Amino acid sequence: MRYTISSGGVTIGETDLGFVRSAVRIRAGWFHPNAEGERLLPRLLPPLALRAHLDRDAWKGGLAASAHHADAHPLVLHREDGSVVPTRMLGIQDTVELLAAAEAEEARRESLPWTPEHDEDDDDLGPVAIALDDDEALLDGDPADLDVEWAPDEEPIEQPRYQIILELVDDGAIP
């Protein structure tokens, strides 16, 4: 089923909310903006925290402007017949910015000197981490057999740029 999204009474794109459900009342999917959506999205989407590291004052100003515009023109979900689907929350994410933020965070972490505290995530695994450190638990043969070099896909996978996530007021409002 196709749903449209509007802002300020103007249709900005559509979605099928096709991602697997992860919680009651939560739906998500790819968002496909139309021409008006492409024009409005930069004002509707708050800049990510990544921009705060680049220029904190400019980021705060951009975030405030986005929040003001979003408050004045909230996002609304519509069924195919145009009727409104009540939501508690509706947000659109720019996956290009999400990936850039993740890459920046990874680069930041890799630039830090290693200390035992960096392995605190392993502590949460307890006995599993110990077993994973044990070659006997991992190998059922010659370790040289595992030396297969990774190669990226020949053709990059193209995904839409935007994702949408929302929380319904009533879980039964849409299938």
MDTraj code that builds the backbone (N, CA, C; nanometers):
import mdtraj as md
import numpy as np

residues = "MET ARG TYR THR ILE SER SER GLY GLY VAL THR ILE GLY GLU THR ASP LEU GLY PHE VAL ARG SER ALA VAL ARG ILE ARG ALA GLY TRP PHE HIS PRO ASN ALA GLU GLY GLU ARG LEU LEU PRO ARG LEU LEU PRO PRO LEU ALA LEU ARG ALA HIS LEU ASP ARG ASP ALA TRP LYS GLY GLY LEU ALA ALA SER ALA HIS HIS ALA ASP ALA HIS PRO LEU VAL LEU HIS ARG GLU ASP GLY SER VAL VAL PRO THR ARG MET LEU GLY ILE GLN ASP THR VAL GLU LEU LEU ALA ALA ALA GLU ALA GLU GLU ALA ARG ARG GLU SER LEU PRO TRP THR PRO GLU HIS ASP GLU ASP ASP ASP ASP LEU GLY PRO VAL ALA ILE ALA LEU ASP ASP ASP GLU ALA LEU LEU ASP GLY ASP PRO ALA ASP LEU ASP VAL GLU TRP ALA PRO ASP GLU GLU PRO ILE GLU GLN PRO ARG TYR GLN ILE ILE LEU GLU LEU VAL ASP ASP GLY ALA ILE PRO".split()
xyz = np.array([
    [0.0851, -0.1176, 0.0000],
    [0.0000, 0.0000, 0.0000],
    [0.0896, 0.1237, 0.0000],
    [0.0543, 0.2228, -0.0765],
    [0.1302, 0.3469, -0.0842],
    [0.0670, 0.4514, 0.0069],
    [0.1515, 0.5248, 0.0740],
    [0.1088, 0.6345, 0.1606],
    [0.1800, 0.7598, 0.1131],
    [0.1132, 0.8726, 0.1268],
    [0.1774, 0.9994, 0.0935],
    [0.2066, 1.0749, 0.2224],
    [0.3055, 1.1617, 0.2145],
    [0.3438, 1.2472, 0.3263],
    [0.3257, 1.3904, 0.2801],
    [0.2648, 1.4707, 0.3678],
    [0.2493, 1.6124, 0.3354],
    [0.3091, 1.6965, 0.4470],
    [0.3372, 1.8206, 0.4123],
    [0.3860, 1.9193, 0.5079],
    [0.3225, 2.0521, 0.4702],
    [0.2510, 2.1116, 0.5634],
    [0.1839, 2.2379, 0.5341],
    [0.0799, 2.2239, 0.4245],
    [0.0181, 2.1067, 0.4132],
    [-0.0844, 2.0836, 0.3125],
    [-0.0321, 2.0499, 0.1742],
    [0.1002, 2.0395, 0.1593],
    [0.1621, 2.0101, 0.0299],
    [0.2216, 1.8694, 0.0343],
    [0.1877, 1.7856, -0.0643],
    [0.2450, 1.6514, -0.0714],
    [0.3933, 1.6622, -0.1047],
    [0.4765, 1.5952, -0.0225],
    [0.6214, 1.6026, -0.0433],
    [0.6821, 1.4689, -0.0858],
    [0.6027, 1.3606, -0.0842],
    [0.6569, 1.2322, -0.1277],
    [0.5697, 1.1173, -0.0835],
    [0.6245, 0.9957, -0.1012],
    [0.5468, 0.8768, -0.0671],
    [0.6356, 0.7669, -0.0103],
    [0.5697, 0.6680, 0.0507],
    [0.6358, 0.5524, 0.1103],
    [0.5404, 0.4345, 0.1077],
    [0.5964, 0.3151, 0.1170],
    [0.5111, 0.1975, 0.1337],
    [0.5220, 0.1431, 0.2763],
    [0.6031, 0.2089, 0.3606],
    [0.6278, 0.1633, 0.4981],
    [0.6632, 0.0147, 0.4977],
    [0.7506, -0.0227, 0.4046],
    [0.7796, -0.1625, 0.3790],
    [0.8842, -0.2297, 0.4652],
    [0.9457, -0.1598, 0.5608],
    [1.0448, -0.2254, 0.6457],
    [0.9739, -0.3211, 0.7409],
    [1.0447, -0.4216, 0.7871],
    [0.9900, -0.5175, 0.8828],
    [0.9562, -0.4438, 1.0119],
    [0.8400, -0.4740, 1.0679],
    [0.7990, -0.4105, 1.1936],
    [0.8902, -0.4559, 1.3072],
    [0.9338, -0.3604, 1.3879],
    [1.0206, -0.3936, 1.5007],
    [0.9522, -0.3708, 1.6349],
    [0.8397, -0.3022, 1.6355],
    [0.7688, -0.2749, 1.7605],
    [0.6230, -0.2415, 1.7286],
    [0.5394, -0.2542, 1.8298],
    [0.3981, -0.2208, 1.8148],
    [0.3856, -0.0723, 1.7829],
    [0.3023, -0.0365, 1.6908],
    [0.2703, 0.0995, 1.6468],
    [0.3829, 0.1671, 1.5689],
    [0.4985, 0.1044, 1.5547],
    [0.6099, 0.1651, 1.4817],
    [0.6113, 0.1102, 1.3393],
    [0.6221, 0.1994, 1.2413],
    [0.6340, 0.1605, 1.1009],
    [0.7502, 0.2394, 1.0409],
    [0.8121, 0.1798, 0.9395],
    [0.9250, 0.2463, 0.8740],
    [0.9356, 0.1974, 0.7301],
    [1.0072, 0.2729, 0.6494],
    [1.0293, 0.2345, 0.5103],
    [1.1118, 0.3395, 0.4388],
    [1.1336, 0.3175, 0.3112],
    [1.2014, 0.4168, 0.2293],
    [1.1038, 0.5297, 0.1995],
    [1.1557, 0.6505, 0.1961],
    [1.0753, 0.7673, 0.1613],
    [1.1239, 0.8180, 0.0262],
    [1.0299, 0.8373, -0.0653],
    [1.0612, 0.8834, -0.2004],
    [1.0018, 1.0235, -0.2191],
    [1.0855, 1.1277, -0.2053],
    [1.0326, 1.2637, -0.2195],
    [0.9981, 1.2962, -0.3647],
    [0.8972, 1.3808, -0.3807],
    [0.8678, 1.4358, -0.5130],
    [0.9505, 1.5642, -0.5280],
    [0.9303, 1.6395, -0.6352],
    [1.0091, 1.7613, -0.6592],
    [0.9923, 1.8616, -0.5450],
    [0.8699, 1.8775, -0.4969],
    [0.8459, 1.9708, -0.3858],
    [0.9140, 1.9206, -0.2587],
    [0.9118, 1.7895, -0.2376],
    [0.9798, 1.7312, -0.1221],
    [1.1293, 1.7547, -0.1266],
    [1.1887, 1.7363, -0.2432],
    [1.3331, 1.7619, -0.2579],
    [1.3657, 1.9067, -0.2235],
    [1.2772, 1.9971, -0.2595],
    [1.2992, 2.1388, -0.2310],
    [1.2841, 2.1684, -0.0819],
    [1.1857, 2.1048, -0.0164],
    [1.1556, 2.1347, 0.1236],
    [1.2385, 2.0554, 0.2245],
    [1.2841, 1.9364, 0.1884],
    [1.3518, 1.8506, 0.2857],
    [1.4690, 1.9167, 0.3577],
    [1.5531, 1.9941, 0.2913],
    [1.6623, 2.0572, 0.3660],
    [1.6139, 2.1440, 0.4828],
    [1.4937, 2.2022, 0.4707],
    [1.4403, 2.2837, 0.5801],
    [1.3646, 2.1996, 0.6817],
    [1.3158, 2.0830, 0.6396],
    [1.2378, 1.9980, 0.7292],
    [1.3239, 1.9059, 0.8140],
    [1.4388, 1.8668, 0.7618],
    [1.5247, 1.7726, 0.8327],
    [1.6268, 1.8474, 0.9163],
    [1.6270, 1.8240, 1.0461],
    [1.7290, 1.8908, 1.1278],
    [1.8670, 1.8363, 1.0936],
    [1.9670, 1.9221, 1.0886],
    [2.1025, 1.8744, 1.0612],
    [2.1474, 1.7775, 1.1699],
    [2.2292, 1.6811, 1.1341],
    [2.2779, 1.5835, 1.2304],
    [2.3845, 1.6439, 1.3207],
    [2.4085, 1.5773, 1.4309],
    [2.5070, 1.6241, 1.5283],
    [2.6468, 1.6336, 1.4681],
    [2.6710, 1.5621, 1.3589],
    [2.8006, 1.5714, 1.2914],
    [2.8350, 1.7160, 1.2614],
    [2.7368, 1.7935, 1.2222],
    [2.7616, 1.9334, 1.1892],
    [2.8024, 2.0136, 1.3124],
    [2.7643, 1.9678, 1.4301],
    [2.8011, 2.0384, 1.5528],
    [2.9518, 2.0393, 1.5699],
    [3.0183, 1.9327, 1.5256],
    [3.1632, 1.9265, 1.5389],
    [3.2316, 2.0204, 1.4401],
    [3.1648, 2.0506, 1.3310],
    [3.2246, 2.1360, 1.2296],
    [3.2094, 2.2838, 1.2638],
    [3.0912, 2.3221, 1.3072],
    [3.0649, 2.4614, 1.3406],
    [2.9434, 2.4657, 1.4329],
    [2.9702, 2.4626, 1.5630],
    [2.8635, 2.4498, 1.6623],
    [2.7595, 2.5621, 1.6523],
    [2.8016, 2.6864, 1.6352],
    [2.7048, 2.7963, 1.6296],
    [2.6181, 2.7886, 1.5041],
    [2.6790, 2.7576, 1.3907],
    [2.6011, 2.7447, 1.2666],
    [2.5047, 2.6278, 1.2770],
    [2.5511, 2.5188, 1.3395],
    [2.4647, 2.4018, 1.3554],
    [2.3441, 2.4358, 1.4416],
    [2.3683, 2.5047, 1.5535],
    [2.2564, 2.5411, 1.6415],
    [2.1561, 2.6286, 1.5675],
    [2.2066, 2.7226, 1.4890],
    [2.1167, 2.8086, 1.4124],
    [2.0377, 2.7293, 1.3096],
    [2.1042, 2.6360, 1.2407],
    [2.0366, 2.5523, 1.1420],
    [1.9343, 2.4614, 1.2062],
    [1.9685, 2.4067, 1.3218],
    [1.8755, 2.3192, 1.3929],
    [1.7539, 2.3976, 1.4393],
    [1.7760, 2.5169, 1.4915],
    [1.6636, 2.5995, 1.5367],
    [1.5735, 2.6366, 1.4195],
    [1.6327, 2.6714, 1.3060],
    [1.5523, 2.7059, 1.1881],
    [1.4733, 2.5851, 1.1391],
    [1.5374, 2.4669, 1.1375],
    [1.4675, 2.3451, 1.0949],
    [1.3540, 2.3118, 1.1897],
    [1.3807, 2.3230, 1.3204],
    [1.2775, 2.2914, 1.4195],
    [1.1604, 2.3873, 1.4063],
    [1.1882, 2.5153, 1.3857],
    [1.0813, 2.6139, 1.3697],
    [0.9986, 2.5819, 1.2454],
    [1.0654, 2.5522, 1.1343],
    [0.9935, 2.5210, 1.0103],
    [0.9120, 2.3929, 1.0271],
    [0.9710, 2.2911, 1.0921],
    [0.9008, 2.1642, 1.1122],
    [0.7804, 2.1822, 1.2039],
    [0.7932, 2.2665, 1.3066],
    [0.6790, 2.2930, 1.3952],
    [0.5674, 2.3641, 1.3199],
    [0.6043, 2.4549, 1.2312],
    [0.5041, 2.5302, 1.1562],
    [0.4396, 2.4450, 1.0469],
    [0.5114, 2.3439, 0.9998],
    [0.4629, 2.2583, 0.8910],
    [0.4874, 2.1117, 0.9258],
    [0.4114, 2.0564, 1.0218],
    [0.4362, 1.9175, 1.0623],
    [0.4125, 1.8193, 0.9476],
    [0.4817, 1.7066, 0.9552],
    [0.4644, 1.6009, 0.8565],
    [0.3378, 1.5228, 0.8882],
    [0.2604, 1.4896, 0.7839],
    [0.1327, 1.4199, 0.8001],
    [0.1311, 1.3000, 0.7060],
    [0.0854, 1.1848, 0.7573],
    [0.0735, 1.0617, 0.6796],
    [-0.0687, 1.0481, 0.6265],
    [-0.0803, 1.0150, 0.4963],
    [-0.2116, 0.9984, 0.4327],
    [-0.2225, 0.8598, 0.3695],
    [-0.3415, 0.8001, 0.3800],
    [-0.3713, 0.6757, 0.3092],
    [-0.3880, 0.7060, 0.1598],
    [-0.4040, 0.5998, 0.0800],
    [-0.4224, 0.6179, -0.0647],
    [-0.5458, 0.7015, -0.0970],
    [-0.6496, 0.6932, -0.0106],
    [-0.7719, 0.7708, -0.0357],
    [-0.7610, 0.9153, 0.0125],
    [-0.6431, 0.9540, 0.0659],
    [-0.6204, 1.0908, 0.1119],
    [-0.6505, 1.1140, 0.2581],
    [-0.7150, 1.0168, 0.3245],
    [-0.7472, 1.0356, 0.4664],
    [-0.6195, 1.0340, 0.5506],
    [-0.6228, 1.1089, 0.6605],
    [-0.5072, 1.1236, 0.7482],
    [-0.4972, 1.0039, 0.8421],
    [-0.3759, 0.9535, 0.8592],
    [-0.3470, 0.8486, 0.9566],
    [-0.2848, 0.9178, 1.0778],
    [-0.3521, 0.9152, 1.1941],
    [-0.2971, 0.9827, 1.3121],
    [-0.1646, 0.9194, 1.3579],
    [-0.0652, 1.0047, 1.3810],
    [0.0657, 0.9585, 1.4280],
    [0.1068, 1.0367, 1.5520],
    [0.1841, 0.9713, 1.6372],
    [0.2433, 1.0395, 1.7532],
    [0.3746, 1.1059, 1.7132],
    [0.4436, 1.0418, 1.6196],
    [0.5743, 1.0895, 1.5758],
    [0.5914, 1.0471, 1.4310],
    [0.6510, 1.1338, 1.3496],
    [0.6807, 1.1011, 1.2103],
    [0.8097, 1.1733, 1.1750],
    [0.9097, 1.0975, 1.1351],
    [1.0380, 1.1585, 1.1027],
    [1.0991, 1.0998, 0.9773],
    [1.1788, 1.1787, 0.9104],
    [1.2498, 1.1366, 0.7899],
    [1.3987, 1.1534, 0.8170],
    [1.4771, 1.0517, 0.7781],
    [1.6217, 1.0549, 0.7971],
    [1.6918, 1.0556, 0.6616],
    [1.7976, 1.1322, 0.6520],
    [1.8812, 1.1364, 0.5328],
    [1.9927, 1.0338, 0.5521],
    [1.9893, 0.9231, 0.4785],
    [2.0874, 0.8167, 0.4988],
    [2.2283, 0.8595, 0.4587],
    [2.2406, 0.9548, 0.3675],
    [2.3733, 1.0050, 0.3312],
    [2.4373, 1.0713, 0.4530],
    [2.3603, 1.1516, 0.5251],
    [2.4133, 1.2161, 0.6454],
    [2.4374, 1.1146, 0.7563],
    [2.3504, 1.0148, 0.7695],
    [2.3705, 0.9112, 0.8712],
    [2.5014, 0.8364, 0.8466],
    [2.5273, 0.7989, 0.7217],
    [2.6509, 0.7282, 0.6892],
    [2.7727, 0.8172, 0.7115],
    [2.7629, 0.9438, 0.6762],
    [2.8748, 1.0366, 0.6979],
    [2.9035, 1.0513, 0.8468],
    [2.7992, 1.0589, 0.9287],
    [2.8178, 1.0701, 1.0733],
    [2.8832, 0.9442, 1.1290],
    [2.8412, 0.8275, 1.0813],
    [2.9001, 0.7014, 1.1273],
    [3.0470, 0.6924, 1.0873],
    [3.0790, 0.7328, 0.9652],
    [3.2178, 0.7302, 0.9192],
    [3.3040, 0.8274, 0.9992],
    [3.2517, 0.9446, 1.0301],
    [3.3265, 1.0424, 1.1095],
    [3.3509, 0.9892, 1.2501],
    [3.2509, 0.9252, 1.3084],
    [3.2668, 0.8684, 1.4428],
    [3.3686, 0.7550, 1.4410],
    [3.3644, 0.6717, 1.3398],
    [3.4612, 0.5624, 1.3288],
    [3.6029, 0.6177, 1.3131],
    [3.6199, 0.7195, 1.2311],
    [3.7516, 0.7811, 1.2126],
    [3.8000, 0.8438, 1.3430],
    [3.7087, 0.9074, 1.4161],
    [3.7459, 0.9673, 1.5444],
    [3.7935, 0.8600, 1.6414],
    [3.7194, 0.7496, 1.6500],
    [3.7575, 0.6415, 1.7421],
    [3.8908, 0.5797, 1.7025],
    [3.9126, 0.5621, 1.5731],
    [4.0372, 0.5017, 1.5279],
    [4.1565, 0.5934, 1.5502],
    [4.1337, 0.7233, 1.5618],
    [4.2436, 0.8169, 1.5848],
    [4.2869, 0.8203, 1.7312],
    [4.2046, 0.7657, 1.8199],
    [4.2371, 0.7654, 1.9621],
    [4.3377, 0.6559, 1.9933],
    [4.4263, 0.6803, 2.0907],
    [4.5181, 0.5728, 2.1298],
    [4.4399, 0.4604, 2.1985],
    [4.4844, 0.3374, 2.1766],
    [4.4157, 0.2227, 2.2362],
    [4.4473, 0.2140, 2.3846],
    [4.3468, 0.1884, 2.4642],
    [4.3631, 0.1587, 2.6065],
    [4.2706, 0.0424, 2.6392],
    [4.2950, -0.0282, 2.7495],
    [4.2065, -0.1403, 2.7853],
    [4.0600, -0.0986, 2.7983],
    [4.0343, 0.0278, 2.8318],
    [3.8961, 0.0739, 2.8443],
    [3.8208, 0.0669, 2.7115],
    [3.8943, 0.0708, 2.5994],
    [3.8286, 0.0625, 2.4690],
    [3.7614, -0.0721, 2.4469],
    [3.8019, -0.1720, 2.5246],
    [3.7427, -0.3050, 2.5108],
    [3.6239, -0.3249, 2.6034],
    [3.5706, -0.2161, 2.6608],
    [3.4592, -0.2313, 2.7541],
    [3.3374, -0.2945, 2.6893],
    [3.3196, -0.2791, 2.5582],
    [3.2082, -0.3459, 2.4908],
    [3.2222, -0.4971, 2.5006],
    [3.3462, -0.5476, 2.4958],
    [3.3680, -0.6912, 2.5092],
    [3.3285, -0.7405, 2.6471],
    [3.3427, -0.6547, 2.7493],
    [3.3064, -0.6957, 2.8848],
    [3.1594, -0.7322, 2.8937],
    [3.0758, -0.6667, 2.8148],
    [2.9328, -0.6977, 2.8167],
    [2.9045, -0.8379, 2.7649],
    [2.9968, -0.8926, 2.6858],
    [2.9766, -1.0250, 2.6285],
    [3.0129, -1.1367, 2.7254],
    [3.0929, -1.1053, 2.8276],
    [3.1301, -1.2039, 2.9288],
    [3.1910, -1.3292, 2.8687],
    [3.1333, -1.4465, 2.9025],
    [3.1902, -1.5734, 2.8562],
    [3.1942, -1.5863, 2.7041],
    [3.1043, -1.5181, 2.6347],
    [3.1037, -1.5258, 2.4888],
    [3.2328, -1.4672, 2.4332],
    [3.2775, -1.3531, 2.4880],
    [3.4007, -1.2904, 2.4407],
    [3.5201, -1.3816, 2.4646],
    [3.5215, -1.4504, 2.5782],
    [3.6312, -1.5425, 2.6068],
    [3.6315, -1.6552, 2.5043],
    [3.5136, -1.7110, 2.4755],
    [3.5044, -1.8194, 2.3778],
    [3.5455, -1.7717, 2.2393],
    [3.5098, -1.6490, 2.2042],
    [3.5456, -1.5973, 2.0727],
    [3.6955, -1.5741, 2.0590],
    [3.7628, -1.5489, 2.1721],
    [3.9073, -1.5322, 2.1681],
    [3.9796, -1.6655, 2.1546],
    [3.9109, -1.7743, 2.1775],
    [3.9699, -1.9068, 2.1750],
    [3.9614, -1.9634, 2.0333],
    [4.0765, -1.9770, 1.9666],
    [4.0769, -2.0284, 1.8291],
    [4.0099, -2.1639, 1.8181],
    [4.0232, -2.2467, 1.9211],
    [3.9628, -2.3797, 1.9167],
    [3.8112, -2.3705, 1.9034],
    [3.7507, -2.2673, 1.9644],
    [3.6050, -2.2531, 1.9575],
    [3.5601, -2.2071, 1.8192],
    [3.6505, -2.1417, 1.7472],
    [3.6130, -2.0877, 1.6172],
    [3.6485, -2.1781, 1.5001],
    [3.7553, -2.2534, 1.5135],
    [3.8080, -2.3264, 1.3994],
    [3.7750, -2.4741, 1.4054],
    [3.7398, -2.5252, 1.2914],
    [3.7168, -2.6683, 1.2795],
    [3.8077, -2.7197, 1.1688],
    [3.9325, -2.6782, 1.1724],
    [4.0263, -2.7168, 1.0678],
    [4.1453, -2.6243, 1.0684],
    [4.2075, -2.6109, 0.9549],
    [4.3278, -2.5309, 0.9402],
    [4.2929, -2.3823, 0.9335],
    [4.3525, -2.2989, 1.0224],
    [4.3229, -2.1552, 1.0196],
    [4.3544, -2.0902, 0.8848],
    [4.4476, -2.1467, 0.8100],
    [4.4821, -2.0895, 0.6793],
    [4.3645, -2.0961, 0.5827],
    [4.2728, -2.1903, 0.6066],
    [4.1553, -2.2014, 0.5205],
    [4.0635, -2.0803, 0.5331],
    [4.0776, -2.0053, 0.6418],
    [3.9918, -1.8894, 0.6646],
    [4.0482, -1.7614, 0.6042],
    [4.1672, -1.7666, 0.5507],
    [4.2307, -1.6475, 0.4949],
    [4.1777, -1.6162, 0.3554],
    [4.0511, -1.5841, 0.3480],
    [3.9888, -1.5441, 0.2228],
    [3.9789, -1.3928, 0.2255],
    [4.0361, -1.3305, 0.1264],
    [4.0360, -1.1851, 0.1249],
    [3.8986, -1.1320, 0.0864],
    [3.8533, -1.0329, 0.1598],
    [3.7244, -0.9698, 0.1333],
    [3.7377, -0.8774, 0.0138],
    [3.6363, -0.8770, -0.0689],
    [3.6335, -0.7856, -0.1834],
    [3.4967, -0.7187, -0.1866],
    [3.4928, -0.5894, -0.2127],
    [3.3623, -0.5217, -0.2186],
    [3.2815, -0.5707, -0.3385],
    [3.1515, -0.5501, -0.3307],
    [3.0653, -0.5836, -0.4436],
    [3.1149, -0.5097, -0.5674],
    [3.1031, -0.5758, -0.6807],
    [3.1473, -0.5123, -0.8047],
    [3.0661, -0.3877, -0.8353],
    [2.9372, -0.3959, -0.8129],
    [2.8491, -0.2818, -0.8367],
    [2.7898, -0.2392, -0.7028],
    [2.8057, -0.1143, -0.6641],
    [2.7478, -0.0715, -0.5370],
    [2.5955, -0.0852, -0.5391],
    [2.5409, -0.1182, -0.4242],
    [2.3963, -0.1313, -0.4110],
    [2.3370, 0.0084, -0.3987],
    [2.2429, 0.0396, -0.4842],
    [2.1772, 0.1697, -0.4804],
    [2.0550, 0.1620, -0.3894],
    [2.0497, 0.2473, -0.2919],
    [1.9364, 0.2558, -0.2008],
    [1.8796, 0.3968, -0.2106],
    [1.7511, 0.4124, -0.1818],
    [1.6964, 0.5481, -0.1749],
    [1.7698, 0.6291, -0.0672],
    [1.7678, 0.7583, -0.0800],
    [1.8415, 0.8441, 0.0128],
    [1.7729, 0.8587, 0.1484],
    [1.6397, 0.8536, 0.1509],
    [1.5678, 0.8863, 0.2736],
    [1.4927, 0.7661, 0.3303],
    [1.4876, 0.7616, 0.4637],
    [1.4065, 0.6643, 0.5362],
    [1.3027, 0.7401, 0.6165],
    [1.1897, 0.6745, 0.6389],
    [1.0847, 0.7345, 0.7207],
    [1.0540, 0.6393, 0.8351],
    [1.0293, 0.6940, 0.9523],
    [0.9873, 0.6150, 1.0676],
    [0.8759, 0.6917, 1.1360],
    [0.7769, 0.6171, 1.1838],
    [0.6650, 0.6831, 1.2501],
    [0.6083, 0.5947, 1.3590],
    [0.5386, 0.6584, 1.4504],
    [0.4648, 0.5872, 1.5546],
    [0.3179, 0.6214, 1.5371],
    [0.2373, 0.5175, 1.5201],
    [0.0934, 0.5352, 1.5037],
    [0.0268, 0.5601, 1.6383],
    [-0.0819, 0.6347, 1.6391],
    [-0.1635, 0.6502, 1.7592],
    [-0.2326, 0.5172, 1.7880],
    [-0.2830, 0.4511, 1.6823],
    [-0.3542, 0.3238, 1.6936],
    [-0.2869, 0.2227, 1.6014],
    [-0.2393, 0.1115, 1.6565],
    [-0.1686, 0.0117, 1.5771],
    [-0.2539, -0.0428, 1.4626],
    [-0.3854, -0.0420, 1.4788],
    [-0.4734, -0.0937, 1.3754],
    [-0.5095, 0.0072, 1.2678],
    [-0.4522, 0.1269, 1.2730],
    [-0.4879, 0.2327, 1.1776],
    [-0.4483, 0.1982, 1.0343],
    [-0.3409, 0.1222, 1.0192],
    [-0.2973, 0.0772, 0.8865],
    [-0.2508, -0.0675, 0.8985],
    [-0.2561, -0.1415, 0.7868],
    [-0.2129, -0.2823, 0.7929],
    [-0.0639, -0.2962, 0.8187],
])
top = md.Topology()
chain = top.add_chain()
for i, resn in enumerate(residues, 1):
    res = top.add_residue(resn, chain, resSeq=i)
    for name in ("N", "CA", "C"):
        top.add_atom(name, md.element.get_by_symbol(name[0]), res)
traj = md.Trajectory(xyz[None], top)
